[in-house]
Amino acid sequence: MKEIKKLMFYYAITSLHMGSGSKLGPVDQPIQRETHTNFPLLPSSGIKGGFRELVEAEGEKGKEDAKKLFGSETEGSEGGSTPGVVTFTDARILFFPVKSLFGVFAWVTCPSVLNRLKEDLKFVGRDDLLPADISELSVLEGEIVLFGESPSVVKDSKVTLESFTFNTKGPRCLLLDMLLKNIPKDLLGNGFGAKLNQDVVIVSDDIFKYFVENSTEIVPRIKIGESGTVSKGGNFWYEENVPPQAIFYSMVLVNPVLEKSKQAVNQTSNEGSQENHGSEDENEKLFKKYIDSGYIQLGGNQTIGRGFLKYRVFQGGLK
């Protein structure tokens, strides 16, 4: 059975809050992060729910197709469930925007992120997009590696991000050349697409970790009562957001799942006891119809404009 693997890129148009619940500390409602790295992530459950909502918004036909794509629960006394044909992984950070003294901002990444991307590209059958020697990339804390031929964030061979000034390391890096050329052109549009090809920089793992921990948006929020005054108890809190222009990626699998028919469960014969839950071509057509590219809103605070992303799928290979 063939499993179609893809890589999906997500570009944050607005601030994004996929929260981890209320916590004690300076930030009352932080974003979700990986436990071992503390890098921001977009959980697969939220991604899948967002796409299900997107498909179901297409009316009755969309609701039926959503069941095929994402699975369904059987109502009534019989119970049971039907698995979906689409699998999403958590979305991992690839390029994180950090304000710059020159050129407004730069997208930062680091060797750990790129090495992990290399393994994920191998999983989807496109590890040719990053060279094998990406694993040899090393960046010291005071250094920064440039990719673009004429980056706007550089002044006198130095780059200043937030309050840190870095010395540029050697000639421009060509390791990301194939990757950036193959990111779907319309993911960022003409303006920011051109900037991505110039202003991606590579910092050390520790510096990258510092930026993704300390350069997110921290927004004060307050609840106003019906009378126009602060509601009882104050209800004042601080909320963390992923900033606009952040770029994530996740892996997506499209699989022609086989489901057992209720009649076949009761059969004792050796005849085929399973029926195909949509052929590979049918499932791929459904995926392309609803999910291949577009806009989606994920996370909380949707009525105040949070969580708008543009997404594009990069085709991988077959298992």
Secondary structure, DSSP 8 states (H G I E B T S, - for coil): ---EEEEEEEEESS-B--B----SSS-SB-B-B-TTT--BEE-HHHHHHHHHHHHHTT-HHHHHHHHHHHEEE--STT--EEE-SEEE--EEEEEEEEEBSSSSEEEEE-HHHHHHHHHHHHHTT-GGGS-GGGGG----TTEEEE-SSS-TTEETTEEEETTEEEEE-SS---TTHHHHHHS-GGGTHHHHHHHHTTSEEE--HHHHHHHHHHSSEEEEEE-B-TTSSB-TT--EEEEEEB-TT-EEEEEEEE---EE--HHHHT--SSS---EESS-HHHHHHHHHHHTSEEEEE-SS-GGGTTTEEEEEEEEEEE-
